[in-house]
Amino acid sequence: DIIIIDLKDCFFTIPLHPDDAPKFAFSVLSLNRQAPMQRYHWVVLPQGTKNSPTLCQTYVDYALQRVRRDNPELIIYHYMDDILVAGQVGSKLHALIPDLE
């Protein structure tokens, strides 16, 4: 049996520490420069920054540690927001679905 999970909006579910949020700031110009630039920053992990994929991978790995520890008979692979869980037919694989959600 296998279960394939695709986490929805994985980057946007990872909160940034308030001290780190200014490091993810960006500025937006006004139309025809009629007003000063507006500066914004992300409060969740944004897509498109250099380290976001690594941080997402690390975050998902940390979240799966308990499942891996409690179920050594299962094979669990993940890449970014995609998770594959495989186990023998008749294993407790389907009982894990609530834990993985």
C-alpha positions as a Python dict, from the first residue, in 0.01 Angstrom:
ca = {
    (1, 'D'): (0, 0, 0),
    (2, 'I'): (112, 354, -65),
    (3, 'I'): (-20, 695, 25),
    (4, 'I'): (82, 1006, -166),
    (5, 'I'): (25, 1343, -2),
    (6, 'D'): (66, 1685, -161),
    (7, 'L'): (66, 1956, 105),
    (8, 'K'): (-142, 2255, -2),
    (9, 'D'): (39, 2592, 4),
    (10, 'C'): (327, 2446, 204),
    (11, 'F'): (543, 2760, 199),
    (12, 'F'): (253, 2978, 311),
    (13, 'T'): (179, 2758, 614),
    (14, 'I'): (527, 2808, 763),
    (15, 'P'): (530, 3115, 989),
    (16, 'L'): (832, 3344, 1007),
    (17, 'H'): (965, 3455, 1344),
    (18, 'P'): (879, 3826, 1392),
    (19, 'D'): (1251, 3906, 1421),
    (20, 'D'): (1315, 3748, 1079),
    (21, 'A'): (1017, 3896, 891),
    (22, 'P'): (1202, 4221, 794),
    (23, 'K'): (1460, 4006, 614),
    (24, 'F'): (1181, 3913, 372),
    (25, 'A'): (1076, 4273, 298),
    (26, 'F'): (999, 4418, -43),
    (27, 'S'): (903, 4762, -172),
    (28, 'V'): (628, 4864, -413),
    (29, 'L'): (643, 5184, -616),
    (30, 'S'): (333, 5398, -651),
    (31, 'L'): (185, 5474, -992),
    (32, 'N'): (398, 5742, -1163),
    (33, 'R'): (582, 5787, -833),
    (34, 'Q'): (299, 6002, -698),
    (35, 'A'): (356, 5877, -344),
    (36, 'P'): (647, 5732, -150),
    (37, 'M'): (732, 5365, -191),
    (38, 'Q'): (535, 5128, 28),
    (39, 'R'): (737, 4869, 217),
    (40, 'Y'): (588, 4532, 310),
    (41, 'H'): (722, 4211, 461),
    (42, 'W'): (606, 3854, 469),
    (43, 'V'): (481, 3690, 789),
    (44, 'V'): (493, 3343, 630),
    (45, 'L'): (764, 3179, 419),
    (46, 'P'): (748, 3334, 70),
    (47, 'Q'): (804, 3149, -256),
    (48, 'G'): (1087, 3259, -478),
    (49, 'T'): (1354, 3341, -223),
    (50, 'K'): (1683, 3154, -232),
    (51, 'N'): (1643, 2961, 96),
    (52, 'S'): (1267, 2900, 95),
    (53, 'P'): (1290, 2548, -57),
    (54, 'T'): (1552, 2444, 200),
    (55, 'L'): (1347, 2585, 487),
    (56, 'C'): (1033, 2412, 359),
    (57, 'Q'): (1217, 2080, 326),
    (58, 'T'): (1355, 2113, 680),
    (59, 'Y'): (1015, 2208, 825),
    (60, 'V'): (838, 1909, 665),
    (61, 'D'): (1121, 1676, 773),
    (62, 'Y'): (1084, 1795, 1132),
    (63, 'A'): (706, 1743, 1120),
    (64, 'L'): (755, 1383, 996),
    (65, 'Q'): (1016, 1282, 1258),
    (66, 'R'): (760, 1150, 1507),
    (67, 'V'): (578, 949, 1238),
    (68, 'R'): (908, 795, 1125),
    (69, 'R'): (1013, 716, 1483),
    (70, 'D'): (678, 558, 1575),
    (71, 'N'): (651, 358, 1251),
    (72, 'P'): (995, 221, 1155),
    (73, 'E'): (836, -43, 931),
    (74, 'L'): (705, 225, 692),
    (75, 'I'): (905, 387, 415),
    (76, 'I'): (855, 763, 416),
    (77, 'Y'): (1005, 986, 148),
    (78, 'H'): (941, 1353, 107),
    (79, 'Y'): (1049, 1622, -131),
    (80, 'M'): (933, 1972, -51),
    (81, 'D'): (556, 1943, -9),
    (82, 'D'): (517, 1594, -159),
    (83, 'I'): (517, 1295, 77),
    (84, 'L'): (513, 926, -13),
    (85, 'V'): (437, 671, 259),
    (86, 'A'): (468, 301, 173),
    (87, 'G'): (402, -8, 379),
    (88, 'Q'): (315, -374, 347),
    (89, 'V'): (-42, -467, 262),
    (90, 'G'): (-233, -497, 587),
    (91, 'S'): (0, -262, 772),
    (92, 'K'): (-132, 19, 985),
    (93, 'L'): (-70, 260, 698),
    (94, 'H'): (-429, 378, 663),
    (95, 'A'): (-457, 432, 1038),
    (96, 'L'): (-180, 692, 1002),
    (97, 'I'): (-378, 924, 776),
    (98, 'P'): (-519, 1134, 1065),
    (99, 'D'): (-165, 1174, 1208),
    (100, 'L'): (-30, 1287, 873),
    (101, 'E'): (-303, 1546, 830),
}
